[in-house]
């Protein structure tokens, strides 16, 4: 089945310098979308994007910058039809080790960043009664994890915000969905590994830390997550909204 609904449509991608974001840029560009790739200045400075993709600096935690960049896109590139929100950070800390500063930073990017981007894009989409959003969350939003309290809490907040947004925007014809990845082969994942056996440990799981392994026996590739997001943005998903699609090889033992 060929996914449709991308040709000539303006697609905003946040977190475009990350592994999943880069895959989203390539896939949406190849599908014919007018792609605007955004990330922080430091991330964008070292990340190539496909020829023909517009590259803009945008920190999702800065509400004014988000509003300004989205206004610029609407005026210079055209109405934003599609949003793929992939920006995020992780803090690998026990709950009792997490400082107020750690907590505030993770929440500001993952939860407030989702509020800033999705809320601002939604206001523009409402003027046209159309649009689709796919937000990259995490399976940590639905299962407790050792050393990930702030991250899991921030993703749980983002997940529920997006589902509530989808509920409220449904009558405007705007679809809001989530992709919840598990362990994916990105720099965010590999930065948590202490040696070359990190992938093997993730796949096997760890009973003392109450972490299940991955039933499919492999890590996700960024393109696995991008594929799920593209489906949710496509015309073939035209009757799907408020979905929370877990793409984790079965790691959380849920759909």
Secondary structure as a PSIPRED ss2 file (coil, helix, strand):
# PSIPRED VFORMAT (PSIPRED V4.0)

   1 X C   1.000  0.000  0.000
   2 X C   1.000  0.000  0.000
   3 X C   1.000  0.000  0.000
   4 X C   1.000  0.000  0.000
   5 X C   1.000  0.000  0.000
   6 X C   1.000  0.000  0.000
   7 X C   1.000  0.000  0.000
   8 X C   1.000  0.000  0.000
   9 X C   1.000  0.000  0.000
  10 X E   0.000  0.000  1.000
  11 X E   0.000  0.000  1.000
  12 X E   0.000  0.000  1.000
  13 X E   0.000  0.000  1.000
  14 X E   0.000  0.000  1.000
  15 X C   1.000  0.000  0.000
  16 X C   1.000  0.000  0.000
  17 X C   1.000  0.000  0.000
  18 X C   1.000  0.000  0.000
  19 X H   0.000  1.000  0.000
  20 X H   0.000  1.000  0.000
  21 X H   0.000  1.000  0.000
  22 X H   0.000  1.000  0.000
  23 X H   0.000  1.000  0.000
  24 X H   0.000  1.000  0.000
  25 X H   0.000  1.000  0.000
  26 X H   0.000  1.000  0.000
  27 X H   0.000  1.000  0.000
  28 X H   0.000  1.000  0.000
  29 X H   0.000  1.000  0.000
  30 X H   0.000  1.000  0.000
  31 X C   1.000  0.000  0.000
  32 X C   1.000  0.000  0.000
  33 X C   1.000  0.000  0.000
  34 X E   0.000  0.000  1.000
  35 X E   0.000  0.000  1.000
  36 X E   0.000  0.000  1.000
  37 X E   0.000  0.000  1.000
  38 X E   0.000  0.000  1.000
  39 X E   0.000  0.000  1.000
  40 X C   1.000  0.000  0.000
  41 X H   0.000  1.000  0.000
  42 X H   0.000  1.000  0.000
  43 X H   0.000  1.000  0.000
  44 X H   0.000  1.000  0.000
  45 X H   0.000  1.000  0.000
  46 X C   1.000  0.000  0.000
  47 X C   1.000  0.000  0.000
  48 X C   1.000  0.000  0.000
  49 X C   1.000  0.000  0.000
  50 X C   1.000  0.000  0.000
  51 X C   1.000  0.000  0.000
  52 X C   1.000  0.000  0.000
  53 X C   1.000  0.000  0.000
  54 X E   0.000  0.000  1.000
  55 X E   0.000  0.000  1.000
  56 X E   0.000  0.000  1.000
  57 X E   0.000  0.000  1.000
  58 X C   1.000  0.000  0.000
  59 X C   1.000  0.000  0.000
  60 X C   1.000  0.000  0.000
  61 X C   1.000  0.000  0.000
  62 X C   1.000  0.000  0.000
  63 X H   0.000  1.000  0.000
  64 X H   0.000  1.000  0.000
  65 X H   0.000  1.000  0.000
  66 X H   0.000  1.000  0.000
  67 X H   0.000  1.000  0.000
  68 X H   0.000  1.000  0.000
  69 X H   0.000  1.000  0.000
  70 X H   0.000  1.000  0.000
  71 X H   0.000  1.000  0.000
  72 X H   0.000  1.000  0.000
  73 X H   0.000  1.000  0.000
  74 X H   0.000  1.000  0.000
  75 X H   0.000  1.000  0.000
  76 X H   0.000  1.000  0.000
  77 X C   1.000  0.000  0.000
  78 X C   1.000  0.000  0.000
  79 X C   1.000  0.000  0.000
  80 X E   0.000  0.000  1.000
  81 X E   0.000  0.000  1.000
  82 X E   0.000  0.000  1.000
  83 X E   0.000  0.000  1.000
  84 X E   0.000  0.000  1.000
  85 X E   0.000  0.000  1.000
  86 X C   1.000  0.000  0.000
  87 X C   1.000  0.000  0.000
  88 X C   1.000  0.000  0.000
  89 X C   1.000  0.000  0.000
  90 X C   1.000  0.000  0.000
  91 X C   1.000  0.000  0.000
  92 X C   1.000  0.000  0.000
  93 X E   0.000  0.000  1.000
  94 X C   1.000  0.000  0.000
  95 X H   0.000  1.000  0.000
  96 X H   0.000  1.000  0.000
  97 X H   0.000  1.000  0.000
  98 X C   1.000  0.000  0.000
  99 X C   1.000  0.000  0.000
 100 X H   0.000  1.000  0.000
 101 X H   0.000  1.000  0.000
 102 X H   0.000  1.000  0.000
 103 X H   0.000  1.000  0.000
 104 X H   0.000  1.000  0.000
 105 X H   0.000  1.000  0.000
 106 X H   0.000  1.000  0.000
 107 X H   0.000  1.000  0.000
 108 X H   0.000  1.000  0.000
 109 X H   0.000  1.000  0.000
 110 X H   0.000  1.000  0.000
 111 X H   0.000  1.000  0.000
 112 X H   0.000  1.000  0.000
 113 X H   0.000  1.000  0.000
 114 X H   0.000  1.000  0.000
 115 X H   0.000  1.000  0.000
 116 X H   0.000  1.000  0.000
 117 X H   0.000  1.000  0.000
 118 X H   0.000  1.000  0.000
 119 X H   0.000  1.000  0.000
 120 X H   0.000  1.000  0.000
 121 X H   0.000  1.000  0.000
 122 X H   0.000  1.000  0.000
 123 X H   0.000  1.000  0.000
 124 X H   0.000  1.000  0.000
 125 X H   0.000  1.000  0.000
 126 X H   0.000  1.000  0.000
 127 X C   1.000  0.000  0.000
 128 X C   1.000  0.000  0.000
 129 X C   1.000  0.000  0.000
 130 X C   1.000  0.000  0.000
 131 X E   0.000  0.000  1.000
 132 X E   0.000  0.000  1.000
 133 X E   0.000  0.000  1.000
 134 X E   0.000  0.000  1.000
 135 X E   0.000  0.000  1.000
 136 X E   0.000  0.000  1.000
 137 X C   1.000  0.000  0.000
 138 X C   1.000  0.000  0.000
 139 X H   0.000  1.000  0.000
 140 X H   0.000  1.000  0.000
 141 X H   0.000  1.000  0.000
 142 X C   1.000  0.000  0.000
 143 X C   1.000  0.000  0.000
 144 X C   1.000  0.000  0.000
 145 X C   1.000  0.000  0.000
 146 X C   1.000  0.000  0.000
 147 X C   1.000  0.000  0.000
 148 X E   0.000  0.000  1.000
 149 X H   0.000  1.000  0.000
 150 X H   0.000  1.000  0.000
 151 X H   0.000  1.000  0.000
 152 X H   0.000  1.000  0.000
 153 X H   0.000  1.000  0.000
 154 X H   0.000  1.000  0.000
 155 X H   0.000  1.000  0.000
 156 X H   0.000  1.000  0.000
 157 X H   0.000  1.000  0.000
 158 X H   0.000  1.000  0.000
 159 X H   0.000  1.000  0.000
 160 X H   0.000  1.000  0.000
 161 X H   0.000  1.000  0.000
 162 X H   0.000  1.000  0.000
 163 X H   0.000  1.000  0.000
 164 X H   0.000  1.000  0.000
 165 X H   0.000  1.000  0.000
 166 X H   0.000  1.000  0.000
 167 X H   0.000  1.000  0.000
 168 X H   0.000  1.000  0.000
 169 X H   0.000  1.000  0.000
 170 X H   0.000  1.000  0.000
 171 X H   0.000  1.000  0.000
 172 X H   0.000  1.000  0.000
 173 X C   1.000  0.000  0.000
 174 X E   0.000  0.000  1.000
 175 X E   0.000  0.000  1.000
 176 X E   0.000  0.000  1.000
 177 X E   0.000  0.000  1.000
 178 X E   0.000  0.000  1.000
 179 X E   0.000  0.000  1.000
 180 X E   0.000  0.000  1.000
 181 X E   0.000  0.000  1.000
 182 X C   1.000  0.000  0.000
 183 X C   1.000  0.000  0.000
 184 X E   0.000  0.000  1.000
 185 X C   1.000  0.000  0.000
 186 X C   1.000  0.000  0.000
 187 X H   0.000  1.000  0.000
 188 X H   0.000  1.000  0.000
 189 X H   0.000  1.000  0.000
 190 X H   0.000  1.000  0.000
 191 X C   1.000  0.000  0.000
 192 X C   1.000  0.000  0.000
 193 X C   1.000  0.000  0.000
 194 X C   1.000  0.000  0.000
 195 X C   1.000  0.000  0.000
 196 X C   1.000  0.000  0.000
 197 X C   1.000  0.000  0.000
 198 X H   0.000  1.000  0.000
 199 X H   0.000  1.000  0.000
 200 X H   0.000  1.000  0.000
 201 X H   0.000  1.000  0.000
 202 X H   0.000  1.000  0.000
 203 X H   0.000  1.000  0.000
 204 X H   0.000  1.000  0.000
 205 X C   1.000  0.000  0.000
 206 X E   0.000  0.000  1.000
 207 X H   0.000  1.000  0.000
 208 X H   0.000  1.000  0.000
 209 X H   0.000  1.000  0.000
 210 X C   1.000  0.000  0.000
 211 X E   0.000  0.000  1.000
 212 X C   1.000  0.000  0.000
 213 X C   1.000  0.000  0.000
 214 X C   1.000  0.000  0.000
 215 X C   1.000  0.000  0.000
 216 X C   1.000  0.000  0.000
 217 X C   1.000  0.000  0.000
 218 X C   1.000  0.000  0.000
 219 X C   1.000  0.000  0.000
 220 X E   0.000  0.000  1.000
 221 X C   1.000  0.000  0.000
 222 X H   0.000  1.000  0.000
 223 X H   0.000  1.000  0.000
 224 X H   0.000  1.000  0.000
 225 X H   0.000  1.000  0.000
 226 X H   0.000  1.000  0.000
 227 X H   0.000  1.000  0.000
 228 X H   0.000  1.000  0.000
 229 X H   0.000  1.000  0.000
 230 X H   0.000  1.000  0.000
 231 X H   0.000  1.000  0.000
 232 X H   0.000  1.000  0.000
 233 X H   0.000  1.000  0.000
 234 X C   1.000  0.000  0.000
 235 X H   0.000  1.000  0.000
 236 X H   0.000  1.000  0.000
 237 X H   0.000  1.000  0.000
 238 X C   1.000  0.000  0.000
 239 X C   1.000  0.000  0.000
 240 X C   1.000  0.000  0.000
 241 X C   1.000  0.000  0.000
 242 X C   1.000  0.000  0.000
 243 X C   1.000  0.000  0.000
 244 X E   0.000  0.000  1.000
 245 X E   0.000  0.000  1.000
 246 X E   0.000  0.000  1.000
 247 X E   0.000  0.000  1.000
 248 X C   1.000  0.000  0.000
 249 X C   1.000  0.000  0.000
 250 X C   1.000  0.000  0.000
 251 X C   1.000  0.000  0.000
 252 X C   1.000  0.000  0.000
 253 X C   1.000  0.000  0.000
 254 X C   1.000  0.000  0.000
 255 X C   1.000  0.000  0.000
